[in-house]
Amino acid sequence: MPKAVWNDVVVAESDDTVLVEGNHYFPRSALRDDLIRESDTHTVCPWKGTASYYSLEHDGRTSADAVWYYPEPKPEAEQVRDRVAFWKDVRVVD
């Protein structure tokens, strides 16, 4: 089962991921709410839409904008709705 791991902490775990452009998108419900903080960062993907971000915080450590999601994906990217993906220092492992 794929897991998103940050500093030896499992941030998300699910056997229901969607692979898009080499990134596993986990169901939003699989993401641990106790580790995330809202971010003001937004970026734009030409075909998926505007991405929003969460930062991770745990045990005095922070990884800014390590989690992204598309609150209103474009129609061609509907498969990422209500899902999150990871980058920076978060590893996705099986």
MARTI-392459 format. One record per residue: z, x, y of N, C-alpha, C in turn. Coordinates in steps of 0.2 Angstrom, whole numbers, plus 5000, padded with zeros to 4 digits. Layout:
 n_up n_east n_north ca_up ca_east ca_north c_up c_east c_north
    Z      X       Y     Z       X        Y    Z      X       Y
...
***
This chain:
 n_up n_east n_north ca_up ca_east ca_north c_up c_east c_north
 5000   5004    4994  5000    5000     5000 5000   5004    5006
 4995   5003    5011  4995    5008     5017 5002   5007    5021
 5004   5012    5024  5010    5013     5028 5008   5017    5034
 5011   5015    5040  5010    5019     5046 5017   5022    5047
 5017   5029    5047  5023    5033     5047 5023   5037    5054
 5029   5037    5057  5030    5041     5063 5037   5044    5062
 5037   5051    5063  5044    5054     5062 5047   5052    5056
 5044   5051    5050  5047    5049     5044 5050   5042    5044
 5048   5038    5049  5050    5031     5049 5044   5027    5048
 5044   5022    5043  5039    5017     5042 5039   5012    5048
 5033   5012    5051  5033    5008     5057 5029   5001    5055
 5025   5002    5050  5021    4996     5048 5019   4997    5041
 5019   4992    5037  5017    4992     5030 5014   4986    5027
 5008   4986    5024  5005    4980     5022 4999   4982    5018
 4998   4978    5013  4992    4978     5009 4986   4974    5011
 4987   4972    5017  4982    4967     5021 4979   4971    5027
 4976   4977    5026  4973    4980     5032 4966   4979    5033
 4963   4980    5039  4956    4979     5040 4954   4986    5042
 4949   4989    5039  4947    4996     5041 4941   4995    5046
 4942   4997    5053  4937    4997     5058 4936   5004    5061
 4930   5007    5061  4929    5013     5064 4934   5018    5062
 4936   5018    5055  4940    5023     5052 4948   5022    5053
 4949   5016    5057  4956    5015     5058 4959   5009    5054
 4965   5009    5051  4968    5003     5048 4971   4999    5053
 4969   4993    5053  4972    4988     5058 4977   4984    5053
 4983   4984    5055  4988    4981     5051 4990   4974    5054
 4992   4969    5050  4994    4963     5053 5000   4964    5058
 4999   4961    5064  5005    4962     5069 5011   4960    5066
 5012   4956    5061  5018    4954     5058 5021   4960    5054
 5017   4965    5052  5019    4970     5048 5023   4976    5053
 5022   4975    5059  5024    4980     5064 5032   4979    5065
 5036   4984    5065  5043    4983     5066 5044   4982    5074
 5047   4977    5076  5048    4975     5083 5053   4979    5086
 5058   4982    5082  5064    4986     5084 5061   4993    5086
 5055   4995    5085  5053    5001     5087 5048   5001    5093
 5046   4996    5095  5040    4995     5100 5043   4993    5107
 5039   4996    5112  5041    4994     5119 5034   4992    5122
 5033   4987    5126  5027    4986     5129 5025   4991    5134
 5019   4992    5134  5016    4997     5139 5011   4994    5144
 5010   4997    5150  5006    4994     5155 4999   4997    5154
 4998   5001    5149  4991    5004     5148 4986   4999    5145
 4980   5000    5147  4974    4996     5144 4968   5000    5144
 4964   4999    5139  4958    5003     5139 4952   4997    5137
 4946   4999    5138  4941    4994     5136 4936   4998    5131
 4935   4994    5126  4930    4996     5121 4924   4991    5122
 4918   4994    5122  4912    4990     5124 4911   4984    5119
 4913   4985    5113  4911    4979     5108 4918   4976    5106
 4924   4978    5106  4930    4975     5104 4933   4971    5110
 4933   4974    5116  4936    4971     5122 4941   4975    5125
 4946   4972    5128  4951    4976     5131 4957   4977    5127
 4959   4983    5126  4965    4985     5122 4971   4985    5126
 4977   4983    5123  4984    4984     5126 4987   4988    5121
 4993   4991    5123  4997    4996     5120 5004   4995    5119
 5007   4997    5114  5014    4998     5113 5016   5005    5113
 5022   5007    5115  5025    5014     5114 5030   5013    5108
 5031   5018    5105  5036    5019     5099 5042   5022    5102
 5048   5020    5100  5054    5023     5102 5059   5022    5096
 5062   5028    5095  5067    5028     5089 5071   5035    5090
 5078   5034    5089  5082    5040     5089 5081   5045    5094
 5080   5042    5100  5079    5047     5106 5072   5049    5107
 5068   5048    5103  5061    5050     5103 5056   5044    5105
 5051   5046    5109  5046    5041     5111 5039   5044    5110
 5034   5040    5108  5027    5041     5107 5024   5036    5111
 5022   5038    5117  5019    5033     5122 5012   5031    5120
 5011   5024    5120  5004    5021     5119 5002   5023    5112
 5006   5024    5107  5004    5025     5100 5001   5020    5096
 5002   5014    5098  5000    5008     5095 4995   5004    5099
 4989   5002    5097  4985    4997     5101 4983   4991    5097
 4981   4986    5102  4979    4980     5099 4975   4976    5104
 4971   4971    5102  4966    4968     5106 4969   4960    5106
 4972   4958    5112  4975    4952     5112 4969   4946    5112
 4963   4948    5115  4958    4943     5115 4951   4947    5113
 4950   4949    5107  4944    4953     5105 4938   4949    5106
 4933   4952    5107  4926    4949     5108 4924   4946    5101
 4920   4941    5101  4918    4938     5095 4916   4942    5089
 4912   4948    5091  4910    4952     5085 4916   4956    5082
 4922   4956    5086  4928    4960     5083 4933   4955    5081
 4932   4949    5080  4937    4944     5078 4941   4947    5072
 4939   4951    5068  4943    4953     5062 4949   4957    5065
 4950   4960    5071  4955    4964     5073 4961   4959    5077
 4959   4953    5078  4964    4948     5081 4970   4948    5077
 4976   4948    5081  4983    4948     5078 4984   4954    5074
 4981   4960    5075  4982    4966     5071 4983   4972    5076
 4986   4977    5073  4988    4983     5077 4985   4989    5073
 4983   4994    5077  4981    5001     5074 4985   5006    5078
 4985   5012    5075  4989    5018     5077 4985   5024    5078
 4988   5028    5082  4985    5035     5084 4990   5040    5086
 4988   5045    5089  4993    5050     5091 4997   5053    5085
 5003   5053    5085  5007    5056     5080 5009   5051    5074
 5006   5046    5074  5007    5041     5068 5002   5042    5063
 5004   5043    5057  5000    5044     5051 5000   5038    5047
 4994   5036    5044  4993    5031     5040 4992   5034    5033
 4996   5032    5028  4996    5034     5021 4996   5029    5016
 4993   5030    5010  4993    5025     5005 5000   5026    5001
***
